[in-house]
Amino acid sequence: MLQKAKEAIVSADSRTKGILAMAVVYVVIMLATVSSGAVNQITDFIPTVDIRLKDGLQEEKDYLVKQDTVSNVLNELNVELDQKDTLNKDKDAIVQQDDLIKITRVETKTIEKIETIPYSTKTKGSGSWTKTVVQKGKDGKAKRTYLLTYANGKETDRQMIKEEIIEKPVDKIIQYGGVLKGTTFTGRLTIYGGDCTGCGGTSSSGVKLSPTSGVNNTNSPYLYYKGKKYYCLAADRSIPFGTVIKISNHNLNTAGTIYGIVVDRGGAIKGNKIDIFNGSEGSGKRYFGGGTSHNTKFEVVSLGSGNANFWR
């Protein structure tokens, strides 16, 4: 090819010879460039790309980096990862234009806490209307060690790794059925007088309940017993004579919470039904207003002996 170029130059005119000579020089230079590896350098050229980096809680930043693997790009930016840190991309993935590399910084720590162990409630017995808390519940205490995991400063996991019981909880025990001190029930409260149908003016325990002169001729609805005064009650036979009962949530024209004592029975007074003496049902004296209430709260304050003569 060079021989033909030489012949062409020799046979050409002077102007053409100059142009051909310059072309030959250009070709020679190009061949020298190829032989020196310059073309190989162009072939190995690595492009750059714009990326965004969000490192943990830091603000997002823009970078111009060589297009390479995520791992190499982070190395180029002098960003180190701890063993538990995570990425939104595979480390071997090639970053692309406008990619977002997101690093989640993960850390763990342990803490100790004194915590409450709630007590359990257990029941025994049977019955439909009385309930007694025979043992109060009490919470326990425990010292617990937790392993906490945080991702970018936010707790994501909590595991108890150790527990030491400081104080065991005490079960609450509820007995259903029967009547004891502390027994509670909800039921009907009605009023009655000493002149009610079938009443003879005297209670089943011998207390005088007169429609004209009140309890034991005191002109009041109260029985005085052991230095205190109580309203007189007729109650179920399971509740002994002399039992003191606290009464609330009623609609009587009295104090909101009153106290009565069981001195009487009645054919219709069964279970959670209680009657309270109010003087007369007829033309005699009445000591307070109000009527029947169906959601009255009753609580046994003290359990009576059951002896009909307890009050004498």
TAHUUR-V757660 format. One record per pair of residues at least 24 apart in sequence whose ideal C-beta (glycine too) atoms are under 6 Angstrom apart, sorted by the first residue. I is the first residue (numbers start at 1). J is the second residue. D is the distance in whole Angstrom. If there is no record, write none. Layout:
[[I:J:D] [I:J:D]]
//
This chain:
[[49:97:5] [51:95:6] [51:99:5] [52:100:5] [53:101:5] [54:102:5] [55:103:5] [56:103:6] [56:105:4] [56:152:5] [57:152:5] [57:153:6] [104:151:5] [104:152:6] [105:152:6] [106:151:5] [107:150:5] [108:149:5] [109:148:6] [110:145:6] [110:147:6] [111:146:5] [112:145:5] [113:144:6] [114:143:6] [115:142:6] [115:144:6] [117:142:5] [117:169:5] [119:169:4] [119:170:6] [119:171:6] [119:172:6] [120:171:5] [121:172:5] [122:171:5] [122:173:5] [123:174:5] [124:175:5] [125:175:4] [125:176:5] [125:177:4] [126:176:6] [126:177:5] [127:176:4] [127:177:3] [129:185:5] [129:271:5] [129:272:4] [130:179:6] [130:183:5] [130:185:5] [131:176:6] [131:184:6] [132:175:5] [132:180:5] [132:182:5] [132:183:4] [133:174:6] [133:182:6] [134:173:5] [134:175:5] [135:173:4] [137:172:3] [138:170:4] [139:169:6] [140:167:5] [140:168:5] [140:169:4] [141:166:4] [141:167:4] [142:166:6] [179:238:5] [179:239:5] [181:300:6] [181:303:5] [183:300:4] [184:299:5] [185:272:5] [185:298:5] [186:295:6] [186:297:6] [187:272:3] [187:273:6] [188:273:5] [188:294:5] [189:250:5] [189:274:5] [189:293:5] [189:296:4] [190:275:5] [190:292:5] [191:276:6] [191:278:4] [192:275:5] [193:279:6] [193:280:4] [193:281:4] [195:280:5] [195:281:6] [195:282:5] [196:281:5] [203:263:4] [203:264:4] [204:264:5] [204:265:5] [205:241:5] [205:263:5] [205:308:4] [207:263:5] [209:277:5] [211:279:6] [211:280:4] [211:284:3] [212:284:5] [221:277:6] [221:287:4] [223:261:6] [225:311:6] [230:259:5] [230:260:5] [230:261:4] [231:258:6] [231:260:4] [231:276:5] [232:263:5] [232:277:4] [233:260:4] [233:262:5] [233:274:6] [233:276:6] [234:264:4] [234:265:6] [234:266:5] [234:269:5] [234:275:4] [235:262:5] [235:274:6] [236:270:5] [236:271:6] [240:304:4] [240:306:4] [241:304:5] [241:306:5] [241:308:6] [241:310:6] [242:304:3] [242:305:5] [242:310:4] [243:303:6] [243:304:4] [244:301:4] [244:302:5] [245:298:5] [245:300:6] [246:299:5] [246:301:5] [248:297:5] [249:296:6] [249:297:5] [250:293:5] [250:296:5] [251:290:5] [251:293:5] [252:288:6] [252:290:4] [253:288:5] [253:289:4] [253:290:5] [254:288:5]]
//
